[in-house]
Amino acid sequence: MAAARLSASGTSTGAGWRTHPNTLVTFPPPSGSNLTLQQEWGNAPFRAEGVGATIVLPYPAARVRVWALDGTGAHGRELPVAAVAGGAQASITIQAGYKAIWYEAQIKPTLTTAQARP
């Protein structure tokens, strides 16, 4: 089984992140900010803006399962997978409401003729 991981977020920040030269960053940062962290990555808590998107994978929907991942990388909510392009591709939609910035797609392998024989 193959797996792919996706990261999707809008604005993100940690407490104490700084732009340089030495300016505290607000959340979300002002439009047009030149965000350079250098070595000041900040501290917990980390905050990220969830985003919505539709992603099409080049695998039949019947072979694909997708989960939103929690902060530890564990499977959370399983997402619905829709068949598109006559069933040849899988479409998933992520939403800010899933409260996740990481997702995992598992793709089941295709059976070869030899594997399908009893």
Contacts in CASP RR format, 6 or more apart in sequence:
PFRMAT RR
TARGET T0000
AUTHOR 0000-0000-0000
METHOD contacts of the structure
MODEL  1
MAAARLSASGTSTGAGWRTHPNTLVTFPPPSGSNLTLQQEWGNAPFRAEG
VGATIVLPYPAARVRVWALDGTGAHGRELPVAAVAGGAQASITIQAGYKA
IWYEAQIKPTLTTAQARP
1 106 0 8 1.000
1 107 0 8 1.000
1 108 0 8 1.000
1 109 0 8 1.000
2 106 0 8 1.000
2 107 0 8 1.000
2 109 0 8 1.000
3 104 0 8 1.000
3 105 0 8 1.000
3 106 0 8 1.000
3 107 0 8 1.000
4 57 0 8 1.000
4 104 0 8 1.000
4 105 0 8 1.000
4 107 0 8 1.000
5 69 0 8 1.000
5 102 0 8 1.000
5 103 0 8 1.000
5 104 0 8 1.000
5 105 0 8 1.000
6 55 0 8 1.000
6 94 0 8 1.000
6 102 0 8 1.000
6 103 0 8 1.000
6 104 0 8 1.000
6 105 0 8 1.000
7 101 0 8 1.000
7 102 0 8 1.000
7 103 0 8 1.000
8 50 0 8 1.000
8 51 0 8 1.000
8 52 0 8 1.000
8 53 0 8 1.000
8 94 0 8 1.000
8 101 0 8 1.000
8 103 0 8 1.000
9 48 0 8 1.000
9 49 0 8 1.000
9 50 0 8 1.000
9 51 0 8 1.000
9 101 0 8 1.000
10 48 0 8 1.000
10 49 0 8 1.000
10 50 0 8 1.000
10 51 0 8 1.000
11 27 0 8 1.000
11 28 0 8 1.000
11 29 0 8 1.000
11 48 0 8 1.000
11 49 0 8 1.000
12 46 0 8 1.000
12 47 0 8 1.000
12 48 0 8 1.000
12 49 0 8 1.000
12 101 0 8 1.000
13 25 0 8 1.000
13 27 0 8 1.000
13 28 0 8 1.000
13 29 0 8 1.000
13 46 0 8 1.000
13 47 0 8 1.000
13 48 0 8 1.000
14 41 0 8 1.000
14 42 0 8 1.000
14 43 0 8 1.000
14 44 0 8 1.000
14 45 0 8 1.000
14 46 0 8 1.000
14 47 0 8 1.000
15 42 0 8 1.000
15 43 0 8 1.000
15 44 0 8 1.000
15 45 0 8 1.000
16 24 0 8 1.000
16 25 0 8 1.000
16 40 0 8 1.000
16 42 0 8 1.000
16 43 0 8 1.000
17 24 0 8 1.000
17 25 0 8 1.000
17 37 0 8 1.000
17 40 0 8 1.000
17 41 0 8 1.000
17 42 0 8 1.000
18 24 0 8 1.000
18 25 0 8 1.000
18 37 0 8 1.000
18 40 0 8 1.000
18 42 0 8 1.000
19 25 0 8 1.000
19 29 0 8 1.000
19 33 0 8 1.000
19 34 0 8 1.000
19 35 0 8 1.000
19 36 0 8 1.000
19 37 0 8 1.000
20 36 0 8 1.000
20 38 0 8 1.000
25 33 0 8 1.000
25 35 0 8 1.000
27 47 0 8 1.000
28 49 0 8 1.000
29 35 0 8 1.000
48 101 0 8 1.000
49 96 0 8 1.000
50 96 0 8 1.000
50 97 0 8 1.000
50 99 0 8 1.000
50 100 0 8 1.000
50 101 0 8 1.000
51 94 0 8 1.000
51 96 0 8 1.000
52 93 0 8 1.000
52 94 0 8 1.000
52 95 0 8 1.000
52 96 0 8 1.000
53 93 0 8 1.000
53 94 0 8 1.000
54 91 0 8 1.000
54 92 0 8 1.000
54 93 0 8 1.000
54 94 0 8 1.000
55 91 0 8 1.000
55 92 0 8 1.000
55 93 0 8 1.000
55 94 0 8 1.000
56 84 0 8 1.000
56 85 0 8 1.000
56 89 0 8 1.000
56 90 0 8 1.000
56 91 0 8 1.000
57 64 0 8 1.000
57 89 0 8 1.000
57 90 0 8 1.000
57 91 0 8 1.000
57 92 0 8 1.000
57 105 0 8 1.000
57 107 0 8 1.000
58 88 0 8 1.000
58 89 0 8 1.000
59 89 0 8 1.000
59 90 0 8 1.000
59 107 0 8 1.000
60 83 0 8 1.000
60 87 0 8 1.000
60 88 0 8 1.000
60 89 0 8 1.000
60 90 0 8 1.000
61 81 0 8 1.000
61 82 0 8 1.000
61 83 0 8 1.000
61 84 0 8 1.000
61 87 0 8 1.000
61 89 0 8 1.000
61 90 0 8 1.000
61 91 0 8 1.000
62 83 0 8 1.000
63 90 0 8 1.000
63 107 0 8 1.000
63 108 0 8 1.000
63 109 0 8 1.000
63 110 0 8 1.000
64 81 0 8 1.000
64 90 0 8 1.000
64 92 0 8 1.000
64 105 0 8 1.000
64 106 0 8 1.000
64 107 0 8 1.000
64 108 0 8 1.000
65 78 0 8 1.000
65 81 0 8 1.000
65 105 0 8 1.000
65 106 0 8 1.000
65 108 0 8 1.000
66 78 0 8 1.000
66 79 0 8 1.000
66 81 0 8 1.000
66 92 0 8 1.000
66 103 0 8 1.000
66 104 0 8 1.000
66 105 0 8 1.000
66 106 0 8 1.000
67 75 0 8 1.000
67 76 0 8 1.000
67 77 0 8 1.000
67 78 0 8 1.000
67 79 0 8 1.000
67 103 0 8 1.000
67 104 0 8 1.000
68 76 0 8 1.000
68 77 0 8 1.000
68 79 0 8 1.000
68 94 0 8 1.000
68 98 0 8 1.000
68 99 0 8 1.000
68 100 0 8 1.000
68 102 0 8 1.000
68 103 0 8 1.000
69 75 0 8 1.000
69 76 0 8 1.000
69 100 0 8 1.000
69 102 0 8 1.000
69 103 0 8 1.000
69 104 0 8 1.000
70 76 0 8 1.000
70 100 0 8 1.000
71 102 0 8 1.000
73 102 0 8 1.000
75 104 0 8 1.000
76 100 0 8 1.000
77 98 0 8 1.000
77 100 0 8 1.000
79 92 0 8 1.000
79 93 0 8 1.000
79 94 0 8 1.000
79 98 0 8 1.000
79 103 0 8 1.000
80 92 0 8 1.000
80 93 0 8 1.000
81 90 0 8 1.000
81 91 0 8 1.000
81 92 0 8 1.000
82 90 0 8 1.000
82 91 0 8 1.000
82 92 0 8 1.000
83 89 0 8 1.000
83 90 0 8 1.000
83 91 0 8 1.000
84 90 0 8 1.000
84 91 0 8 1.000
92 103 0 8 1.000
92 105 0 8 1.000
94 100 0 8 1.000
94 103 0 8 1.000
END
